[in-house]
Amino acid sequence: MRLKSLALAAVPAAFLGVMASAPSASAWSPGNCQTGTFCVWPEFWYGDTDMPPSLVTEGEWSGSAPGHIFYNRTSRDVTMTYVVVGHEEQGPGTACVSSNNGSYFTMPMYVTDIAWREDDGSPCW
């Protein structure tokens, strides 16, 4: 019984290590993500890129897009929902992505939903 409890406690902890902390907007390049869009790329890259994004949206979206890197070039914070590739039973997870900011996943993910964040007064990191 104790082993089962430890295993269940490890699942949420695993999600905490999935996303890297978001660098400041000035340190992260939006690549070929146009102003006013939210973009996800299926591969890792650094600096500007001409790699086509797997997702480009100007508003709320749902579906399935492979992702390693993401960037929010909209004027609003968004809640992004994702699952680990090959581990759909361990999700979904969510992240708040600030306006004009981006980051990356430390392992392959599928982004499954983009929604405008409801402003409850708390910061979106």
C-alpha positions, 0 to 999 in steps of 0.5 A, spaced: 500 500 500 505 504 501 509 503 495 502 505 491 502 511 495 509 513 493 507 511 486 501 516 485 505 522 489 510 521 483 506 523 478 504 530 479 512 531 481 514 528 474 510 534 471 513 539 475 520 537 471 517 537 464 517 544 463 523 548 463 522 555 466 521 561 461 526 565 460 525 573 459 522 575 453 528 579 451 532 572 451 528 568 447 527 569 440 520 568 437 523 565 431 518 566 425 512 567 430 508 573 427 505 578 432 498 576 434 499 569 434 501 563 439 506 558 436 508 551 437 514 548 434 515 540 433 523 541 434 528 544 438 532 550 435 535 556 437 535 563 435 531 565 428 528 559 424 524 558 418 522 551 421 514 551 420 510 551 426 506 545 428 501 550 431 499 557 429 493 560 432 490 567 433 485 565 438 483 559 442 484 552 439 484 545 441 486 539 437 493 536 437 500 539 435 507 536 437 511 541 440 518 542 443 518 550 443 512 555 444 512 562 444 506 567 445 506 573 441 499 575 443 497 581 447 494 576 452 496 571 457 494 564 455 493 557 459 496 551 454 494 544 456 499 539 454 500 531 454 507 527 454 508 524 448 507 516 449 504 518 456 497 520 455 495 517 461 500 522 465 496 528 463 494 533 461 498 538 464 497 546 464 501 552 463 500 559 463 504 562 458 505 570 459 504 575 453 510 576 449 514 570 452 516 563 450 519 557 453 520 549 451 519 542 454 524 538 456 521 532 453 516 531 447 509 533 448 503 534 444 499 541 445 492 540 446 488 546 448 490 554 448 485 558 452 485 565 454 487 566 461 482 569 466 485 574 470 485 573 477 490 578 479 495 572 480 502 573 475 503 568 469 510 566 470 
